[in-house]
Amino acid sequence: MKICLVGCGKMGSALLEGWSILKSIKEIIVIEPNYENITKTLINNKKFNFYNSLSEIKNKGIFDVTILAVKPQIMKEVVIQLAELRIQSNSWLSIAAGLKVNFFEEYLGRNQSIIRTIPNTPSSILKGVTAVHYNSNCNKNVIENSILLMDAVGETIQVKNEELMDSYTAVSGSGPAYIYFMIEAMIEAAISIGISKKDARVLAEKTLIGSAYLLEHTNEEVHKLRKDVTSPKGTTEAGLKVLMENNNFFNLVDRAIKEAQKRGKDLGKI
Ligand SMILES: NC(=O)c1ccc[n+]([C@@H]2O[C@H](COP(=O)([O-])OP(=O)(O)OC[C@H]3O[C@@H](n4cnc5c(N)ncnc54)[C@H](OP(=O)(O)O)[C@@H]3O)[C@@H](O)[C@H]2O)c1
């Protein structure tokens, strides 16, 4: 498979990290103006060939998949340049939040195969989850290639209704940040009750990882797992009582996810 990655910032790098250990991927051409964003390990990986600008790759032939991984705000500039340089690709896979299939069709051509995806940063260690939506031009081969790429870095969920892509973005694309924020809060609280910074990090981290593994390896409902930890009149019950007060925690998470979804919709208007 001949792959081009445009934009190698946080998410582009996370995907490259994941693909670096994939035997089926032999070579990826990467366009990134700012090499400071890329780790030395990725730069030194012989599979990846780095270029500063799109104009340097215009004679590289037809790509199977071109991954568009720049910020939504500069995507227009990038797709216009791709069209002007007549860079050809059998499919265009965007990872940008908010931007609709229609946006890419407008600049790259109505007959082009467009794949709109939302991965997340755990892709770098092959534990990602990616929501994928295809336009009607995507044939079996295009779909198979994209699934190969995204399945390689975690799990893929197909989204038929494009309207829902902003909802998926708000949950799993942004989700790692919500989890880390919860962990930051746990660490701070742990320190405030006398635990060292080092131990606080270990306790919070291992609790997250252990709970996540347990969740992944059981068919139990999530609330059942919570109840298993919560003995009547025990310490957990006392702590949870605070989190559950007036449904505050649920309301806060609900508001956060809806605000992220709204931001996705707004980004789609540019
Ligand atoms: N971060 C996440 O967790 C996440 C999750 C899901 C989806 N996404 C999506 O992924 C995309 C990238 O996000 P990010 O967080 O990785 O942003 P980022 O760290 O800013 O990465 C974007 C990269 O593209 C580079 N770039 C700018 N102009 C370019 C051009 N003309 N050609 C090639 N590369 C160019 C930027 O370089 P400069 O620094 O020099 O501008 C930067 O290194 C966004 O559309 C976002 O919505 C991100």
The ligand as an SDF file (V2000), in Angstrom:
LIG
                    3D

 48 52  0  0  0  0  0  0  0  0999 V2000
   -5.0690   15.3270   19.0050 N   0  0  0  0  0  0  0  0  0  0  0  0
   -6.0570   14.4350   19.0790 C   0  0  0  0  0  0  0  0  0  0  0  0
   -6.2450   13.7360   20.0810 O   0  0  0  0  0  0  0  0  0  0  0  0
   -6.9780   14.2300   17.8850 C   0  0  0  0  0  0  0  0  0  0  0  0
   -7.9490   13.2060   17.9250 C   0  0  0  0  0  0  0  0  0  0  0  0
   -8.7760   12.9930   16.8010 C   0  0  0  0  0  0  0  0  0  0  0  0
   -8.6320   13.8230   15.6730 C   0  0  0  0  0  0  0  0  0  0  0  0
   -7.7060   14.8150   15.6830 N   0  0  0  0  0  0  0  0  0  0  0  0
   -7.5640   15.6630   14.4690 C   0  0  0  0  0  0  0  0  0  0  0  0
   -6.2720   15.4870   13.9790 O   0  0  0  0  0  0  0  0  0  0  0  0
   -5.8620   16.6630   13.2780 C   0  0  0  0  0  0  0  0  0  0  0  0
   -4.4850   17.0740   13.7680 C   0  0  0  0  0  0  0  0  0  0  0  0
   -4.5920   17.3750   15.1660 O   0  0  0  0  0  0  0  0  0  0  0  0
   -3.2980   17.4200   16.0790 P   0  0  0  0  0  0  0  0  0  0  0  0
   -3.7610   17.4860   17.4790 O   0  0  0  0  0  0  0  0  0  0  0  0
   -2.3580   16.3280   15.6550 O   0  0  0  0  0  0  0  0  0  0  0  0
   -2.7290   18.8540   15.6260 O   0  0  0  0  0  0  0  0  0  0  0  0
   -1.2100   19.3240   15.5220 P   0  0  0  0  0  0  0  0  0  0  0  0
   -0.4250   18.6870   16.6210 O   0  0  0  0  0  0  0  0  0  0  0  0
   -1.2170   20.8140   15.3930 O   0  0  0  0  0  0  0  0  0  0  0  0
   -0.7360   18.6680   14.1430 O   0  0  0  0  0  0  0  0  0  0  0  0
   -0.9350   19.2230   12.8730 C   0  0  0  0  0  0  0  0  0  0  0  0
    0.4120   19.2520   12.1670 C   0  0  0  0  0  0  0  0  0  0  0  0
    0.2360   19.6510   10.8100 O   0  0  0  0  0  0  0  0  0  0  0  0
    1.3210   20.5090   10.4710 C   0  0  0  0  0  0  0  0  0  0  0  0
    1.0230   21.3150    9.2870 N   0  0  0  0  0  0  0  0  0  0  0  0
    0.6270   22.6070    9.2180 C   0  0  0  0  0  0  0  0  0  0  0  0
    0.4970   22.9900    7.9330 N   0  0  0  0  0  0  0  0  0  0  0  0
    0.8110   21.9230    7.1680 C   0  0  0  0  0  0  0  0  0  0  0  0
    0.8710   21.6930    5.7470 C   0  0  0  0  0  0  0  0  0  0  0  0
    0.5450   22.6560    4.8740 N   0  0  0  0  0  0  0  0  0  0  0  0
    1.2480   20.4630    5.3050 N   0  0  0  0  0  0  0  0  0  0  0  0
    1.5600   19.5020    6.1910 C   0  0  0  0  0  0  0  0  0  0  0  0
    1.5310   19.6550    7.5400 N   0  0  0  0  0  0  0  0  0  0  0  0
    1.1540   20.8480    8.0230 C   0  0  0  0  0  0  0  0  0  0  0  0
    1.5160   21.3330   11.7290 C   0  0  0  0  0  0  0  0  0  0  0  0
    2.7670   21.9730   11.7370 O   0  0  0  0  0  0  0  0  0  0  0  0
    2.9230   23.3630   12.5680 P   0  0  0  0  0  0  0  0  0  0  0  0
    3.0300   22.9730   14.0090 O   0  0  0  0  0  0  0  0  0  0  0  0
    4.1430   23.9760   12.0150 O   0  0  0  0  0  0  0  0  0  0  0  0
    1.6810   24.1790   12.2940 O   0  0  0  0  0  0  0  0  0  0  0  0
    1.3910   20.2620   12.8060 C   0  0  0  0  0  0  0  0  0  0  0  0
    2.6080   19.6140   13.0660 O   0  0  0  0  0  0  0  0  0  0  0  0
   -6.9090   17.7390   13.5530 C   0  0  0  0  0  0  0  0  0  0  0  0
   -7.6780   17.9290   12.4050 O   0  0  0  0  0  0  0  0  0  0  0  0
   -7.7330   17.1660   14.7050 C   0  0  0  0  0  0  0  0  0  0  0  0
   -9.0880   17.5610   14.6090 O   0  0  0  0  0  0  0  0  0  0  0  0
   -6.8600   15.0270   16.7540 C   0  0  0  0  0  0  0  0  0  0  0  0
  1  2  1  0
  2  3  2  0
  2  4  1  0
  4  5  1  0
  4 48  2  0
  5  6  2  0
  6  7  1  0
  7  8  2  0
  8  9  1  0
  8 48  1  0
  9 10  1  0
  9 46  1  0
 10 11  1  0
 11 12  1  0
 11 44  1  0
 12 13  1  0
 13 14  1  0
 14 15  2  0
 14 16  1  0
 14 17  1  0
 17 18  1  0
 18 19  2  0
 18 20  1  0
 18 21  1  0
 21 22  1  0
 22 23  1  0
 23 24  1  0
 23 42  1  0
 24 25  1  0
 25 26  1  0
 25 36  1  0
 26 27  1  0
 26 35  1  0
 27 28  2  0
 28 29  1  0
 29 30  1  0
 29 35  2  0
 30 31  1  0
 30 32  2  0
 32 33  1  0
 33 34  2  0
 34 35  1  0
 36 37  1  0
 36 42  1  0
 37 38  1  0
 38 39  2  0
 38 40  1  0
 38 41  1  0
 42 43  1  0
 44 45  1  0
 44 46  1  0
 46 47  1  0
M  CHG  2   8   1  16  -1
M  END
$$$$
